[in-house]
Amino acid sequence: MIHTSPLPDIELPRSELSEFVLADAETRGEHPALVDGTTGRVIDYATLRGLVDRVARALAGAGLRAGDVVAVYAPNTVLYPVACYAASRAGATVTTVNALYTPGELIGQLADSGASLLVTISHFLPALASVDLPAGLREVLVLDQAPGYRSLLDLPADPDQPLPTVDPAEDIALLPYSSGTTGTAKGVRLTHSNLTAAIAQMVSAMPIGPEHRVLAVLPFSHVYGFATMMGMGLRAGATIVVLPRFDLEQFLRTIAEQRITVALIAPPIALALAKHPLVDQYDLSSLWRVLSAASPLDPDISALVHRRIGVPVVQAYGMTESSSGCHVPPGETVPPAGSVGVLLPQTECRLVSTATGADVGVGEVGELVVRGPQVMKGYLNRPEETAATLDAEGWLRTGDIGRVDADGWFYIVDRVKELIKYKGYQVAPAELEAVLVGHPQIADAAVVGVPGADGEEVPKAFVVRQPGADGLDDRQVMDFVAERVAPYKKVRAVEFIQTVPRSIAGKILRRELRDAATA
């Protein structure tokens, strides 16, 4: 059975990404577009549009060509959208890099994406000096200032510099990296049409406009932050208040001082809002809407937040491969507890039995398979993995188990995929296993997600010691991994075992390990 959206169809854009997002920027003039939540710096809409146009021409004049890849490796700043939209306007593809990545992880993404230009901040430069950058990378630019490096905003620009014409349906605007349903991170090819469709769908379904002030604390490097905060927020004319990272006290103070009306969060922030004593010290009365996404939110936590701050916490659902959104709570509705909302306009969904492959009915559980204009073009240079995820008719396997009720509300109840969702971030067990077996005293290893002390899923390693390595302890194992991966990927628990259970084909039997860990 194919489920369709109860929301009316919209006119789908057919334009370059930045042109669509900033189409009304000139008429909005001095209305604040971006506010630095730490310094108070303001960039209004007219200035933002001017910066994007000037930097795009500067990049083109500096040799950036249509189809080149620009990597942006930075925390949230008010200049992050300038870098991304200017590169897009110049016909390039943007690959966003998690600001928590180690230099080694950064190098891997730069090489895989074929990036020719890296935009970063001065604070990250010392770490880059310790590694060899890929041969194809022509230059490193900074968003601020650093001796020996050119600043993005200081590049000379010729106002008559021509810019390329973009084919929205074919040209790749964004190349975020996702582990998909299985395996290690892959470049997700999102066209201009994919992203503008996703943004237009969300703008039509969610009542956000110039009167709203949206708090952007989740990373712009994640498709949720890129498409929803940067994309939907700016297209709708809202003011985006930017924070570089999540710190609870700063988060609460910014809501109070900046009179934030919409907070886009992930479940760990909801947990803090529900339980931390600091919350009672701040005036959060300006909040009108709190939207949680990136991983499932416990309905009980949502209810606790609502009771405490008087604002309903609603959930949305999507994935990198769908340019962020598939399901949202429409308008000002408050969905049933645990629901992630309804399908976005022009989005279809089936629920498929993982046992038989047949569609299941209303109220039954199955894997969500979605189709719509926001669904990716495919993975970069991975035709087999693309074919396993996206079929010839455009149906995208999500790897998530869900159900739909008789009123069209969707719920996420489990995951098919082996990925671990730690505080909204994707952690691929295979990547951690590869790090673990690189330890000279580890013979074999497997990683699964288990409930942590706060109920959040955490990565746990099951480790087989090499003969004679009895002195290897759990702290040494965790430290070894922590030195080689981003903080959110760290192993949080270790158990030593005699052998890793595997199938005849050699596949790790993760369910056995997970069941044993939670028994």
Buried (B, 14 or more C-beta within 10 A) or exposed (E): EEBBBEBEEBEBBEBBBBBBBBEBBEEBEEBBBBBBBEEEEBBBBBBBBBBBBBBBBBBBBBEBEBEBBBBBBBBBBBBBBBBBBBBBBBBBBBBBBBBBBBBEBBBBBBBBBBBBBBBBBBEBBEBBEEEEBBEBBBBBBBBBEBEEBBBBBEBEBEEEBEBBEBBBEEBBBBBBBBBBBBBBBBBBBBBBBBBBBBBBBBBBBBBBEBEBBBBBBBBBBBBBBBBBBBBBBBBBBBBBBBBBEBEBEBBBBBBBBBBBBBBBBBBBBBBBBBEEEEBEEBEBEBBBBBBBBBBBBBBEBBBBBBEBBEBBBBBBBBBBBBBBBBBBBBEEEEBEEBBBBBBBBBBBBBBBEEEEEEBBEEEEBBBBBBBBBBBBBBBBEBEEBBEBBBEEEEBBBBBBBBBBEEEBBBBBEEBBBBBBBBBBBBBBBBBBBBBBBEBEBBBBBBBBBBEBEEEBBBBBBBBBBEEEBEEBEBEEBBEBBBEBBBEBBBBBBBEBBEEBBEEEEEEBEBEBBBEBBEE
